[in-house]
Structure formats: C-alpha cells, structure tokens
Amino acid sequence: MKGGNNLMNKKIKSLLPALLLLSTVLVIAGVAEYYASIDITAPIEQPITVNGGPIPYEEDMTLKCNDGKFIAGKFCVGDELFSVENSNDEDKTITVTTSECDEADIHIVGKLDMFYKDANWTETSQGAIVYYTFIGDEFNYIVESSLEDYVLVYYPDIDGNPGSWNIDNAILLGPATEELTSASLTEGLPISTDYNDEAKLWLIPQTDWDTQAWNPSVWLFEQKLITYNKNINGLVEVPAEGSIEFYLGLDVDEMAYDSCETTLTINTI
C-alpha cells in the first residue's frame, strides 16, 4: 500500500499545475462577465431636441416681426417660437447663438403673460405681455399693454416662498413701456439670495412704488416664473425632463429698410 500511496501522490502533484491554470481561467472569465454586465446595463443618454428635431441645430432664416411690421428704430418680436426639450434626468447646458444682421440687433427673448388676480390669488384677466431678454449681457424688455404710469418690478423671496411682503426686497427694473428698455443688473435672474429657482416679475403703478404701498388689486402678476441668463456666450441650462422656449427679438436699426437675415445655431456643451 505504501508504494500505491506514493504513486497517487505523484499523480496529484502532476495535476496541480493544470488545476491552477483552470482556476485562473475561470476567475478571469467571471471577472470579464461581471464587467460586461456593467457595460450592458449602463444608462443611455437621452436626446435634446429643438422643435422636435435633433441637436446640433442650425437654420438660416429671414426674420419677420409677428405683427408684420419691420419699422426702423423700433423693437419687434419674430413670429417663430423655438422649444428646446431635455429628456434626460439631469440638467443640460446648451448654447443659443445667432449670426450678426446688418439691419437689426438680435435678442434671445422670452414671453411672459401678466394677469390681474383676485383675493384668492386666482387669475381674473390678462393685462399685459412682457418680452424680456432670456440670454445676453444686458436685461432688456418691452411691455405690450394699455397701462399708464406702471413700472416693472422683480420681487425676490428672501425669506422663503411665499415670503413676507417687504418692498425693500423688490428691484425696480424700469417703466412699463413698449420701447426697448435696459435694466441695470449685476447678475442673472433670479439673484443668488432669492429663495426661488426662478424669478417673479410684477407690474405695479408708479405711485405704489413711490409710496411703497401694497395694493395688489391693481397690480399684474406673472403667469409663470422666469430666468435671465447673464452671459455673452449664449449659455443656458435646460432643466432635467423639462424645456425652455424663446423667440428672436429685433432691435431694428434707425436706417433699416429691409428684413433681417441670420443663422440660428443651437448646440450642446
């Protein structure tokens, strides 16, 4: 039996290298299968679209005013609405730029409907439309309305939403006029101390502003909150699973006599 045991031990020793090699191959195969499964289950990047089409987006266009009037020295808004949708579950940054036009300065603008509201904070009637700079180095706006002696105000909620009314928190942007008006802002909207992620714009009588009176029955309030992206590079953030909308506004040159040719480009960062 002693000789048989020696023979058996020799056979086992001769098989050890093969067994070790087989074990190594199985471990490597297992690791490869594990990492392969991670690659297969990785999340898929969802599309960002412009008016239903893919980004990058580029369009050559002849800009026209929505009222059909292209008047020298006046501001008007183009007739095409651009909608950028983000299907991802995280915010995405895009650029929105236009080529220069000899006949007008082109602005990326948002549209804000303004309403009177009752004591229950329910909208009763629309009283104005504000077109405002959505992206740019200056915050410009016009107010389309029949209002007289009103001003446009930005009201940040400093101590929560809804915060306690304090006119000292409010920022006067300027008169409610159909002339293009520039407001002096050192940062975008909302400002960094605003509790909200977006900004509230109100239209109030000049006398209420001067006397710091709370008189909401004759004030006009925003239908939605807005943002202003203060930069010269066309940068704007599209919220996760959300969208942004804008028009092209035209500050027509004093000597202009024709339409405006430009190229709109929208791209991801």
Secondary structure as GFF3:
##gff-version 3
##sequence-region A 1 269
A	DSSP	alpha_helix	2	40	.	.	.	ID=ss1
A	DSSP	beta_strand	48	50	.	.	.	ID=ss2
A	DSSP	beta_strand	53	54	.	.	.	ID=ss3
A	DSSP	beta_strand	57	63	.	.	.	ID=ss4
A	DSSP	beta_strand	75	77	.	.	.	ID=ss5
A	DSSP	beta_strand	82	86	.	.	.	ID=ss6
A	DSSP	beta_strand	92	98	.	.	.	ID=ss7
A	DSSP	beta_strand	104	117	.	.	.	ID=ss8
A	DSSP	beta_strand	123	136	.	.	.	ID=ss9
A	DSSP	beta_strand	139	145	.	.	.	ID=ss10
A	DSSP	beta_strand	150	154	.	.	.	ID=ss11
A	DSSP	three_ten_helix	167	169	.	.	.	ID=ss12
A	DSSP	beta_strand	171	175	.	.	.	ID=ss13
A	DSSP	beta_strand	181	183	.	.	.	ID=ss14
A	DSSP	beta_strand	201	205	.	.	.	ID=ss15
A	DSSP	alpha_helix	206	211	.	.	.	ID=ss16
A	DSSP	three_ten_helix	216	218	.	.	.	ID=ss17
A	DSSP	beta_strand	220	222	.	.	.	ID=ss18
A	DSSP	beta_strand	229	230	.	.	.	ID=ss19
A	DSSP	beta_strand	235	238	.	.	.	ID=ss20
A	DSSP	beta_strand	243	252	.	.	.	ID=ss21
A	DSSP	beta_strand	260	268	.	.	.	ID=ss22
###
